[in-house]
């Protein structure tokens, strides 16, 4: 059985047959995207850039989730943008090291750019892999396609389009239609990345590291509440607000309030900074 057949078999085995749609209605003619591309370039450098890019790609082919992952050579990945509609959000195990087993991460580290489907990247034993068991199956994803953009030496952005169990796998036509956007996506993402502050992973201004480390090591138990210390444990492992809230059985809004208080008390400004100190 080829890779595509194995992917579909794995997806079907995870859900009842009656719940798996085998077709997606598509327009026979591709929509005129000139205006949409123009609108996208007008949003470069603004918060609306990735939502606008998502809408553009949805006009080409349907998908559920868009996850933009920034990979740096000096620390764990960060996510400049997420639009998770159907699958589970990536949890701490992904940022904590599982990302190194991702086919898209490995492709990004090759220095190449462009669109690839999951089946173009996975080895023959992928469905027996630790990554498939620990990430793909629990995530409820059936298939992924990813645009990889090399930002600079060792730093890359992967725009992962995910299909959950309510959609079939990406067809060859789907991938060909998306690939026609590769040039637009790369140029727009590179320009946007040059105008905004990309999320840091381990980069911290000189002079702040020692003071933050002391706060974590010596004062955290005194200044943080029991609940805040619990949340710190999840934050340094890379859990999102939603994933952390699920683990603690609290609302994401409550988790975000705790997170804001933690950052203020410890003198850090981001989850990535907290992770960097904990890992150093």
C-alpha positions as CSV (number, residue, x, y, z in Angstrom):
1,X,0.0,0.0,0.0
2,X,1.4,3.5,-0.9
3,X,1.8,6.3,1.5
4,X,-1.4,8.0,0.6
5,X,-3.3,4.8,1.1
6,X,-1.7,4.3,4.5
7,X,-2.6,7.8,5.5
8,X,-6.3,7.3,4.5
9,X,-6.4,3.9,6.2
10,X,-5.0,5.5,9.4
11,X,-7.6,8.3,9.3
12,X,-10.5,5.9,8.6
13,X,-9.4,3.7,11.5
14,X,-9.7,6.6,13.9
15,X,-13.4,7.4,13.2
16,X,-16.6,5.6,12.3
17,X,-16.9,5.1,8.5
18,X,-20.1,7.0,8.4
19,X,-18.4,10.2,9.8
20,X,-15.7,10.3,7.2
21,X,-16.5,12.5,4.2
22,X,-14.8,11.2,1.1
23,X,-15.5,14.2,-1.1
24,X,-15.5,18.0,-0.9
25,X,-17.6,20.0,-3.3
26,X,-15.3,22.3,-5.2
27,X,-16.0,24.9,-7.8
28,X,-15.0,23.8,-11.3
29,X,-13.4,27.2,-12.0
30,X,-10.8,28.7,-9.7
31,X,-12.0,32.0,-8.2
32,X,-10.4,35.3,-9.4
33,X,-7.8,35.9,-6.7
34,X,-6.2,39.1,-7.9
35,X,-8.2,41.4,-5.6
36,X,-7.6,39.0,-2.7
37,X,-3.9,39.0,-3.3
38,X,-3.9,42.8,-3.4
39,X,-5.8,42.9,-0.1
40,X,-3.3,40.5,1.4
41,X,-0.3,42.8,0.5
42,X,-2.2,45.7,2.0
43,X,-2.3,43.9,5.4
44,X,1.5,43.2,5.6
45,X,2.9,44.3,8.9
46,X,-0.6,44.4,10.5
47,X,-2.4,42.0,12.9
48,X,-4.8,41.2,10.1
49,X,-2.1,39.7,7.9
50,X,-2.4,36.0,8.8
51,X,-6.2,36.0,9.0
52,X,-6.3,37.6,5.5
53,X,-3.8,35.0,4.2
54,X,-5.9,32.2,5.7
55,X,-9.0,33.5,3.9
56,X,-7.1,33.6,0.6
57,X,-5.9,30.0,1.0
58,X,-9.4,28.9,1.9
59,X,-10.7,30.2,-1.4
60,X,-8.3,27.8,-3.1
61,X,-9.0,24.7,-1.1
62,X,-10.9,23.9,2.2
63,X,-9.0,23.1,5.4
64,X,-9.8,23.4,9.1
65,X,-6.8,24.7,10.9
66,X,-3.9,27.1,10.2
67,X,-0.9,26.9,12.5
68,X,2.1,29.2,11.8
69,X,5.2,27.8,13.5
70,X,8.5,29.7,13.8
71,X,11.5,27.5,14.1
72,X,14.8,29.0,15.4
73,X,18.1,27.3,15.8
74,X,18.5,28.5,19.4
75,X,15.3,27.3,21.1
76,X,11.9,25.7,21.0
77,X,9.3,26.7,18.4
78,X,6.8,29.5,18.9
79,X,3.5,30.2,17.1
80,X,3.0,33.7,15.7
81,X,-0.5,32.8,14.6
82,X,-3.0,29.9,15.3
83,X,-6.5,29.4,14.0
84,X,-7.5,26.0,15.4
85,X,-11.1,25.2,14.4
86,X,-11.4,21.4,14.6
87,X,-8.3,19.6,15.9
88,X,-6.6,19.8,19.2
89,X,-4.1,22.6,19.9
90,X,-0.5,21.5,20.1
91,X,0.4,20.7,23.7
92,X,3.6,20.9,25.7
93,X,5.1,17.8,24.3
94,X,5.3,19.4,20.9
95,X,7.3,22.5,22.0
96,X,9.1,20.4,24.5
97,X,10.9,18.3,21.9
98,X,8.4,16.4,19.8
99,X,8.6,19.0,17.1
100,X,12.0,17.6,16.1
101,X,10.2,14.5,14.8
102,X,7.8,16.6,12.7
103,X,8.2,15.9,8.9
104,X,7.6,19.7,8.3
105,X,10.3,20.7,10.9
106,X,12.8,18.3,9.2
107,X,12.0,19.7,5.8
108,X,12.4,23.3,7.1
109,X,15.8,22.4,8.4
110,X,16.9,21.2,5.0
111,X,17.0,24.9,3.9
112,X,14.3,24.3,1.3
113,X,11.1,26.4,0.8
114,X,7.8,25.8,-0.8
115,X,4.6,23.7,-0.4
116,X,4.7,20.1,0.6
117,X,2.0,17.6,1.5
118,X,2.4,15.4,4.5
119,X,2.6,12.3,2.2
120,X,5.5,13.9,0.3
121,X,7.6,14.0,3.5
122,X,6.9,11.0,5.6
123,X,9.0,7.8,5.6
124,X,7.5,4.4,5.0
125,X,7.4,3.6,8.8
126,X,5.7,6.9,9.7
127,X,2.6,5.2,10.9
128,X,4.6,3.3,13.5
129,X,6.5,6.3,14.6
130,X,6.5,8.0,18.0
131,X,5.4,11.3,16.3
132,X,2.3,9.7,14.7
133,X,1.2,8.1,17.9
134,X,1.9,11.1,20.2
135,X,0.9,14.0,17.9
136,X,-1.0,13.1,14.7
137,X,-3.5,10.6,16.1
138,X,-4.3,12.6,19.3
139,X,-4.5,15.9,17.3
140,X,-7.5,14.6,15.3
141,X,-5.7,15.6,12.1
142,X,-6.2,13.5,9.0
143,X,-3.8,15.3,6.8
144,X,-1.5,18.4,6.5
145,X,0.0,20.6,3.9
146,X,2.7,23.1,4.7
147,X,4.2,26.2,3.2
148,X,7.8,26.5,4.4
149,X,9.5,29.9,4.2
150,X,13.2,30.4,5.0
151,X,13.3,33.7,6.9
152,X,17.1,33.9,7.4
153,X,20.0,31.5,8.3
154,X,18.5,28.8,10.5
155,X,15.2,30.4,11.0
156,X,12.1,29.3,9.1
157,X,8.3,29.7,9.2
158,X,6.0,26.8,8.5
159,X,2.4,27.6,7.6
160,X,0.6,24.3,8.4
161,X,-2.9,23.7,6.9
162,X,-4.6,20.9,8.7
163,X,-7.6,18.9,7.8
164,X,-9.5,17.2,10.6
165,X,-11.7,14.1,10.3
166,X,-14.6,16.0,8.8
167,X,-12.6,16.5,5.6
168,X,-10.8,14.0,3.3
169,X,-7.1,14.1,2.7
170,X,-5.6,16.7,0.4
171,X,-5.9,15.5,-3.2
172,X,-3.3,16.1,-5.8
173,X,-5.5,18.8,-7.3
174,X,-5.8,20.5,-3.9
175,X,-2.0,20.6,-3.6
176,X,-1.5,21.8,-7.1
177,X,-3.9,24.6,-6.6
178,X,-2.2,25.6,-3.3
179,X,1.2,25.4,-4.9
180,X,0.2,28.1,-7.4
181,X,0.2,30.4,-4.3
182,X,3.7,29.5,-3.2
183,X,5.3,32.6,-4.7
184,X,2.7,34.9,-3.3
185,X,2.9,33.3,0.2
186,X,6.7,33.4,0.3
187,X,7.0,37.0,-0.7
188,X,4.2,38.2,1.5
189,X,5.4,36.2,4.6
190,X,9.0,37.4,4.2
191,X,7.9,41.0,3.9
192,X,5.6,40.7,6.9
193,X,8.3,39.0,9.0
194,X,10.7,41.9,8.2
195,X,8.2,44.4,9.6
196,X,7.0,42.7,12.8
197,X,8.7,41.4,15.9
198,X,8.9,37.6,15.6
199,X,8.3,35.7,18.9
200,X,11.5,35.1,20.7
201,X,12.6,31.6,21.9
202,X,15.8,31.9,23.9
203,X,16.9,35.4,23.0
204,X,16.9,37.6,26.1
205,X,18.6,41.0,26.5
206,X,21.9,40.9,28.2
207,X,21.7,41.7,31.9
208,X,18.2,40.4,32.4
209,X,18.9,36.7,32.4
210,X,20.5,36.4,35.8
211,X,17.8,38.5,37.6
212,X,15.0,36.5,36.0
213,X,16.8,33.2,36.8
214,X,17.1,34.3,40.5
215,X,13.4,35.1,40.6
216,X,12.5,31.7,39.2
217,X,14.9,29.8,41.5
218,X,14.7,31.7,44.7
219,X,11.6,33.8,44.8
220,X,9.0,32.0,42.8
221,X,7.8,29.9,45.7
222,X,7.4,33.0,47.8
223,X,5.7,35.4,45.3
224,X,3.6,32.9,43.3
225,X,0.4,31.3,44.6
226,X,0.0,27.5,44.4
227,X,-2.1,27.8,41.3
228,X,0.4,30.1,39.6
229,X,3.2,27.7,40.3
230,X,1.1,24.9,38.8
231,X,0.7,27.0,35.7
232,X,4.4,27.8,35.5
233,X,5.0,24.1,35.3
234,X,2.9,23.9,32.2
235,X,4.2,27.1,30.7
236,X,7.8,26.0,30.7
237,X,6.7,22.8,28.9
238,X,5.1,24.9,26.1
239,X,1.4,24.4,26.9
240,X,-1.0,26.8,25.2
241,X,-3.6,28.6,27.3
242,X,-6.3,26.2,26.2
243,X,-4.2,23.1,26.9
244,X,-3.1,24.4,30.3
245,X,-6.6,25.3,31.2
246,X,-7.8,21.8,30.2
247,X,-5.2,20.2,32.4
248,X,-6.2,22.3,35.4
249,X,-9.9,22.3,34.7
250,X,-10.2,26.0,34.6
251,X,-11.4,28.4,31.8
252,X,-8.8,29.7,29.3
253,X,-9.8,33.2,30.4
254,X,-8.9,32.4,34.0
255,X,-5.6,30.9,32.9
256,X,-4.7,34.0,31.0
257,X,-5.3,36.1,34.1
258,X,-3.0,33.9,36.1
259,X,-0.4,34.0,33.3
260,X,-0.5,37.8,33.2
261,X,0.1,37.9,37.0
262,X,3.0,35.4,36.7
263,X,4.7,37.4,34.0
264,X,4.4,40.6,36.1
265,X,5.6,38.9,39.3
266,X,8.6,37.3,37.7
267,X,9.6,40.2,35.4
268,X,9.3,38.3,32.2
269,X,7.3,39.3,29.1
270,X,6.5,36.1,27.3
271,X,6.1,32.3,27.6
272,X,9.2,31.9,25.4
273,X,11.3,34.0,27.8
274,X,10.1,31.9,30.7
275,X,11.0,28.7,28.9
276,X,14.4,30.0,27.9
277,X,15.3,30.7,31.5
278,X,14.0,27.4,32.7
279,X,16.0,25.6,30.1
280,X,19.3,27.4,30.6
